[in-house]
Structure formats: C-alpha cells, structure tokens
C-alpha cells in the first residue's frame, strides 16, 4: 500500500492525511513518521500529536536487532554531526522507525513502498538535507547501480552520509546460503545473494571518488543477531501468543544492554560515516 502518491511526495497535507489513516489502522510507527514528514515539509503539527504516536523506549527495545543498529546510527549522527535539530532524510527506511530513534531531527522518509519516493527524486527536486541516512538498504541495490545510488545520497546532503549495512569481509555468500537453507527464500536473503553484499573496499572507493572523509565502525554481533532473528521467526511461526510474549521479553532484556552487544571480530554489520570536507 502506498500511503502517499508520487505526485504528492513533497506535499505536507498528503502526509497529514496518511498519518490519520495510519492511526486508524493502528500503525503507530508509521503514523508518527508521517507526522514528522509533514512537519519537515512545513505543516503545523501539534506537539501532543507527535508525543501520542512516539514509541516508548520499552517498545523500541522490542524491535529485535533493528533497535541496536538504528540506535547506533543515532549515536553516530550526534557524534559526527551534532545533536541539534539536524535535517535528515532516511532513504529506504521502510515505515520510518528511525524517526522514533532520532526525535529531535527534522525528518523525512524516502521509501518507495510508502511515499513513492526515490533518492533521485529528491536530487531532481533540488532538495537538500544536513545528513542522508540509509540503513540496511545498500545491500539491496544491484552491484552495478550502487555507485549511482550512493552519488544520489551525497547529492542531497550538505554535511554527509551514514550507511549501515551488512558488509562482506570474505564469508558473506557462505553465510547467506546457510540462512537460505534454514529459512528458505526470504526476500532479504535472496537480495543479499543477487545484489552483492557491499565491502569495506567499495565504501573506501566511494569516499575517495567523492572526496569524503570516511569513518568505519563494526556494529553489533552477528551471532546474537542471528539468534534474535531465529527467536522471533520461530516463535511467530508457532502462533502461540504466550511464546511470542516470552520471546519479546527476552529481546527487550537483550536490547537493554545494547552497548555490550558489539563484537568487532564478528559484527552483524558496519556503519560508514562519510563526511563532506567542505561541510559547514
């Protein structure tokens, strides 16, 4: 379902209408995201509406590995670009969970499945943001399109880009084929195999091509992430509400200790912070 149509993707009123529909559908994550987009595009959104749709920390901790990786991006955003009211565009951010993890930012979602928006649309519209974020998206871009996709992320930012994605350090295909054997052809596993998992060397090359400073951070724990995904996947498969409740409780406990989850020798993914040298 497209919540905002292509011809409306920069219309704040379209996002307000989408937020109302999302609230009626009890899609709280998306409702907050749509309100934030409307506000960024110039709509007057009451603070009470934003607060009413903002997920609590406990709710966020129940979001599996997504919680740790996105919060790490939020930390890096503040560390490298400041913790003020930055304008950010979240490219490929699905329903916009990042809007809940960086609540002080002026946030815009760029997600074809939600608002029919691609990064090149923002380039063509001449839109600029302080920072472009793209979390677990780069690995879904075909290999031959990765350079042009990255160029569009650079073009719409004034300060820099943060990527966070699985990264091939030599064993990505073997691991993905193992997961394919366990879970079957889930879309993200197939994409990883077909599109080529990015490498550190590719990101270094892209930084050099665009004259960007690059900071690289191993992030998370590959084996803990696999375990958490298995817990969620198989508990959901049981259809047992009590089992899902217990799984959620364990995941929230694990995520209460997100700063202890990093395993530099076996990271789940890497975060890449690209900084424009002439940024002001």
C-alpha positions as CSV (number, residue, x, y, z in Angstrom):
1,X,0.0,0.0,0.0
2,X,1.3,3.4,-1.0
3,X,0.4,5.9,1.8
4,X,1.5,9.0,-0.2
5,X,1.2,9.1,-4.0
6,X,4.0,10.0,-6.4
7,X,2.6,13.4,-7.3
8,X,2.2,14.3,-3.6
9,X,5.5,13.2,-2.2
10,X,6.5,16.7,-1.1
11,X,3.0,17.8,-0.1
12,X,2.7,18.2,3.7
13,X,-1.1,17.8,3.6
14,X,-0.7,14.4,2.0
15,X,1.4,13.3,4.9
16,X,-1.1,14.6,7.5
17,X,-3.8,12.6,5.7
18,X,-1.6,9.5,5.7
19,X,-0.9,9.9,9.4
20,X,-4.6,9.9,10.1
21,X,-5.1,6.7,8.1
22,X,-2.2,5.1,9.8
23,X,-3.6,5.9,13.2
24,X,-7.0,4.4,12.2
25,X,-5.1,1.3,11.1
26,X,-3.2,1.2,14.4
27,X,0.1,1.6,12.7
28,X,1.7,3.8,15.3
29,X,5.2,3.7,13.9
30,X,4.0,4.9,10.5
31,X,1.6,7.5,12.0
32,X,4.5,9.2,13.8
33,X,6.7,9.0,10.7
34,X,4.0,10.7,8.5
35,X,3.5,13.5,11.1
36,X,7.3,14.1,11.2
37,X,7.4,14.2,7.4
38,X,4.5,16.7,7.3
39,X,6.3,18.9,9.9
40,X,9.5,18.8,8.0
41,X,7.7,19.8,4.8
42,X,6.1,22.8,6.6
43,X,2.9,21.6,8.2
44,X,2.0,22.8,11.7
45,X,1.8,19.6,13.8
46,X,0.8,19.9,17.5
47,X,3.4,18.5,19.9
48,X,0.7,16.5,21.5
49,X,0.1,14.5,18.3
50,X,3.8,13.8,17.9
51,X,4.1,12.7,21.5
52,X,1.0,10.5,21.3
53,X,2.5,8.5,18.4
54,X,6.1,8.3,19.6
55,X,7.1,4.8,20.7
56,X,8.4,4.4,24.3
57,X,11.9,3.2,24.9
58,X,10.5,-0.1,26.1
59,X,8.5,-0.5,22.8
60,X,11.6,0.3,20.8
61,X,13.7,-2.3,22.7
62,X,11.2,-5.0,21.5
63,X,12.3,-4.3,17.8
64,X,14.9,-7.1,17.7
65,X,18.3,-6.3,16.1
66,X,16.8,-3.3,14.4
67,X,16.9,-1.5,17.7
68,X,20.6,-1.8,18.3
69,X,21.6,-1.0,14.7
70,X,19.4,2.1,14.4
71,X,20.3,3.4,17.8
72,X,24.0,3.1,16.8
73,X,23.2,5.2,13.8
74,X,21.5,7.8,16.0
75,X,24.6,7.8,18.3
76,X,26.9,8.3,15.3
77,X,24.6,11.1,13.9
78,X,25.0,13.0,17.1
79,X,28.7,12.2,17.5
80,X,29.8,13.4,14.0
81,X,27.2,16.0,13.1
82,X,25.9,17.3,16.4
83,X,22.8,16.6,18.4
84,X,20.9,19.7,17.4
85,X,17.8,19.9,15.1
86,X,19.5,18.4,12.1
87,X,17.6,17.8,8.9
88,X,17.8,14.2,7.9
89,X,16.4,12.1,5.1
90,X,16.1,8.4,5.7
91,X,16.5,6.6,2.4
92,X,15.0,3.1,2.3
93,X,13.7,3.5,5.9
94,X,10.6,1.3,5.4
95,X,7.9,2.6,7.9
96,X,10.4,5.1,9.4
97,X,11.3,3.5,12.8
98,X,14.3,5.8,12.7
99,X,12.0,8.8,13.2
100,X,11.3,7.4,16.7
101,X,15.0,7.0,17.5
102,X,16.1,10.5,16.5
103,X,13.1,12.5,17.7
104,X,14.9,15.9,17.7
105,X,15.7,15.8,14.0
106,X,13.8,17.3,11.1
107,X,13.0,14.0,9.5
108,X,11.9,13.0,6.0
109,X,11.3,9.4,4.9
110,X,12.3,8.4,1.4
111,X,10.8,5.0,0.8
112,X,9.2,3.8,-2.5
113,X,6.8,1.4,-0.7
114,X,5.4,4.2,1.5
115,X,5.6,7.5,-0.3
116,X,6.7,6.6,-3.8
117,X,9.9,8.5,-3.3
118,X,13.4,7.6,-4.5
119,X,16.6,9.4,-3.7
120,X,17.0,10.6,-7.3
121,X,13.6,12.2,-7.0
122,X,15.0,14.5,-4.3
123,X,18.0,15.2,-6.4
124,X,15.7,16.3,-9.3
125,X,13.6,18.4,-6.9
126,X,16.8,20.2,-5.6
127,X,16.1,19.2,-2.0
128,X,19.0,19.2,0.5
129,X,19.3,17.8,4.0
130,X,22.1,18.0,6.5
131,X,22.6,14.3,6.6
132,X,21.4,11.4,4.5
133,X,20.8,8.1,6.3
134,X,20.4,4.7,4.6
135,X,20.2,1.7,6.9
136,X,20.2,-1.9,5.6
137,X,19.4,-0.6,2.1
138,X,22.7,-0.5,0.3
139,X,22.9,-4.3,0.2
140,X,19.6,-4.4,-1.7
141,X,20.9,-2.2,-4.5
142,X,22.2,-4.2,-7.6
143,X,26.0,-4.1,-7.8
144,X,26.1,-2.0,-11.0
145,X,23.7,0.6,-9.5
146,X,25.5,1.0,-6.1
147,X,27.8,3.9,-7.3
148,X,24.9,6.0,-8.8
149,X,22.7,5.3,-5.8
150,X,25.5,6.5,-3.4
151,X,26.0,9.5,-5.6
152,X,22.4,10.5,-5.1
153,X,22.8,10.2,-1.3
154,X,25.8,12.5,-1.5
155,X,24.0,15.0,-3.8
156,X,21.1,15.5,-1.3
157,X,23.2,16.0,1.7
158,X,25.1,19.1,2.8
159,X,27.2,17.6,5.6
160,X,27.4,13.9,5.0
161,X,26.0,10.4,4.7
162,X,25.7,7.5,7.1
163,X,25.3,4.0,5.7
164,X,24.7,1.0,7.9
165,X,24.5,-2.4,6.2
166,X,25.8,-6.0,6.1
167,X,29.3,-6.0,4.8
168,X,31.2,-8.8,3.1
169,X,34.6,-9.4,4.7
170,X,35.0,-12.7,2.9
171,X,32.3,-15.1,4.1
172,X,29.0,-13.3,3.2
173,X,27.9,-15.6,0.5
174,X,28.6,-18.7,2.6
175,X,26.6,-17.3,5.5
176,X,23.7,-16.2,3.2
177,X,23.5,-19.6,1.6
178,X,23.4,-21.2,5.1
179,X,20.5,-18.9,6.0
180,X,18.8,-19.7,2.7
181,X,18.9,-23.4,3.7
182,X,17.5,-22.7,7.2
183,X,14.7,-20.2,6.3
184,X,14.1,-20.7,2.6
185,X,13.9,-17.8,0.0
186,X,13.1,-14.9,2.3
187,X,13.3,-11.7,0.3
188,X,16.2,-10.1,2.1
189,X,18.4,-13.3,1.9
190,X,17.7,-13.5,-1.9
191,X,18.6,-9.8,-2.3
192,X,21.8,-10.2,-0.5
193,X,22.9,-13.0,-2.8
194,X,21.7,-11.4,-6.0
195,X,22.9,-7.8,-5.4
196,X,26.3,-8.5,-3.9
197,X,26.9,-7.5,-0.3
198,X,28.9,-4.3,-0.1
199,X,32.5,-4.4,1.0
200,X,34.7,-2.0,3.1
201,X,36.8,-1.5,0.0
202,X,33.8,-0.4,-2.0
203,X,32.9,2.2,0.6
204,X,36.5,3.4,0.7
205,X,36.5,3.8,-3.1
206,X,33.2,5.7,-3.0
207,X,34.6,8.0,-0.3
208,X,37.7,8.7,-2.4
209,X,35.6,9.3,-5.6
210,X,33.5,11.9,-3.8
211,X,36.4,13.4,-1.7
212,X,34.8,12.4,1.6
213,X,36.3,11.6,4.9
214,X,35.3,8.1,6.0
215,X,34.9,6.6,9.4
216,X,34.2,2.9,9.7
217,X,32.5,1.2,12.7
218,X,31.9,-2.6,13.1
219,X,28.5,-2.8,14.6
220,X,26.6,-5.4,16.6
221,X,27.2,-9.2,17.0
222,X,26.5,-11.4,14.0
223,X,25.7,-14.5,16.1
224,X,23.5,-12.7,18.6
225,X,21.6,-11.1,15.7
226,X,21.1,-14.5,14.1
227,X,19.8,-15.9,17.4
228,X,17.4,-13.0,17.9
229,X,16.0,-13.3,14.4
230,X,15.5,-17.1,14.9
231,X,13.7,-16.4,18.2
232,X,11.3,-14.0,16.5
233,X,10.9,-16.1,13.4
234,X,10.1,-19.4,15.0
235,X,8.0,-18.0,17.9
236,X,5.9,-16.2,15.4
237,X,5.6,-19.5,13.4
238,X,4.1,-21.2,16.4
239,X,1.2,-18.8,16.5
240,X,1.4,-19.2,20.3
241,X,0.7,-15.8,22.0
242,X,2.5,-16.8,25.2
243,X,5.6,-18.0,23.3
244,X,5.7,-14.6,21.4
245,X,5.3,-12.8,24.7
246,X,8.2,-14.6,26.2
247,X,10.3,-14.0,23.1
248,X,9.6,-10.3,23.3
249,X,10.5,-10.2,26.9
250,X,13.9,-11.8,26.2
251,X,14.6,-9.4,23.3
252,X,13.8,-6.3,25.4
253,X,16.2,-7.6,28.0
254,X,19.0,-8.1,25.5
255,X,18.4,-4.7,24.0
256,X,18.5,-3.1,27.4
257,X,22.3,-3.8,27.1
258,X,22.8,-2.7,23.6
259,X,26.2,-1.1,24.3
260,X,27.5,-4.5,25.3
261,X,26.5,-6.2,22.0
262,X,29.3,-5.1,19.7
263,X,31.7,-7.9,18.6
264,X,34.4,-6.4,16.4
265,X,35.6,-9.8,15.2
266,X,32.1,-10.9,14.2
267,X,30.0,-7.8,13.6
268,X,26.4,-8.0,12.3
269,X,27.0,-5.1,10.0
270,X,29.2,-2.0,9.6
271,X,28.3,1.7,9.9
272,X,30.1,4.0,7.5
273,X,30.1,7.7,8.2
274,X,31.0,9.8,5.1
275,X,31.7,13.5,5.9
276,X,32.0,16.3,3.4
277,X,35.2,18.1,3.8
278,X,33.7,21.5,3.0
279,X,30.7,21.0,5.3
280,X,29.8,24.0,7.5
